């Protein structure tokens, strides 16, 4: 059985006025020029958690280089404030501070960075 070609199929059935969803593993096939589904394995009624697990498993089978994890397994070791940087960047662009400060491409703590003549009078 080629698991890469399977997908989770569901259908709704009625029993005593209640609707029930049952699941199966199915494979798409072409028969007489038409698309059909072939049920490979009936799974029956599944909880939402079980449906999610089956979908995750089938996605992993289709992409074996994927990494399966949950949000609870992710540990944040470094935190960076993005909004602060985004606000400063937007203000920099709006105020056109690139026109005031020039750069020769080198980082230096000393030297004259400002083309503004008022900056010279502050020294």
LINRAHU-V64871 format. One record per pair of residues at least 6 apart in sequence whose C-alpha atoms are under 8 Angstrom apart, sorted by the first residue. I is the first residue (numbers start at 1). GAP is how many residues later the second one is. If there is no record, write none. Layout:
# LINRAHU-V64871
i: <I | I>
gap: <GAP | GAP>
This chain:
# LINRAHU-V64871
i: <3 | 3 | 3 | 4 | 4 | 4 | 5 | 5 | 5 | 6 | 6 | 6 | 6 | 6 | 7 | 7 | 7 | 7 | 7 | 8 | 8 | 8 | 8 | 8 | 8 | 9 | 9 | 9 | 9 | 10 | 10 | 10 | 10 | 11 | 11 | 11 | 12 | 12 | 12 | 12 | 13 | 13 | 13 | 13 | 14 | 20 | 21 | 22 | 22 | 22 | 22 | 23 | 23 | 23 | 23 | 23 | 24 | 24 | 24 | 24 | 24 | 24 | 25 | 25 | 25 | 25 | 25 | 26 | 26 | 26 | 26 | 26 | 27 | 27 | 27 | 27 | 28 | 28 | 28 | 28 | 29 | 29 | 29 | 29 | 30 | 56 | 60 | 60 | 60 | 92 | 100 | 100 | 100 | 101 | 101 | 101 | 101 | 102 | 102 | 102 | 103>
gap: <55 | 58 | 59 | 54 | 57 | 58 | 22 | 23 | 57 | 19 | 20 | 21 | 22 | 52 | 18 | 19 | 20 | 48 | 51 | 15 | 16 | 17 | 18 | 46 | 47 | 14 | 15 | 16 | 17 | 11 | 12 | 13 | 14 | 10 | 11 | 12 | 7 | 8 | 9 | 10 | 6 | 7 | 8 | 9 | 6 | 25 | 24 | 21 | 22 | 23 | 24 | 19 | 20 | 21 | 22 | 23 | 15 | 16 | 17 | 18 | 19 | 20 | 14 | 15 | 16 | 17 | 18 | 11 | 12 | 13 | 14 | 15 | 10 | 11 | 12 | 13 | 7 | 8 | 9 | 10 | 6 | 7 | 8 | 9 | 6 | 12 | 6 | 7 | 8 | 6 | 14 | 15 | 16 | 12 | 13 | 14 | 15 | 11 | 12 | 13 | 10>
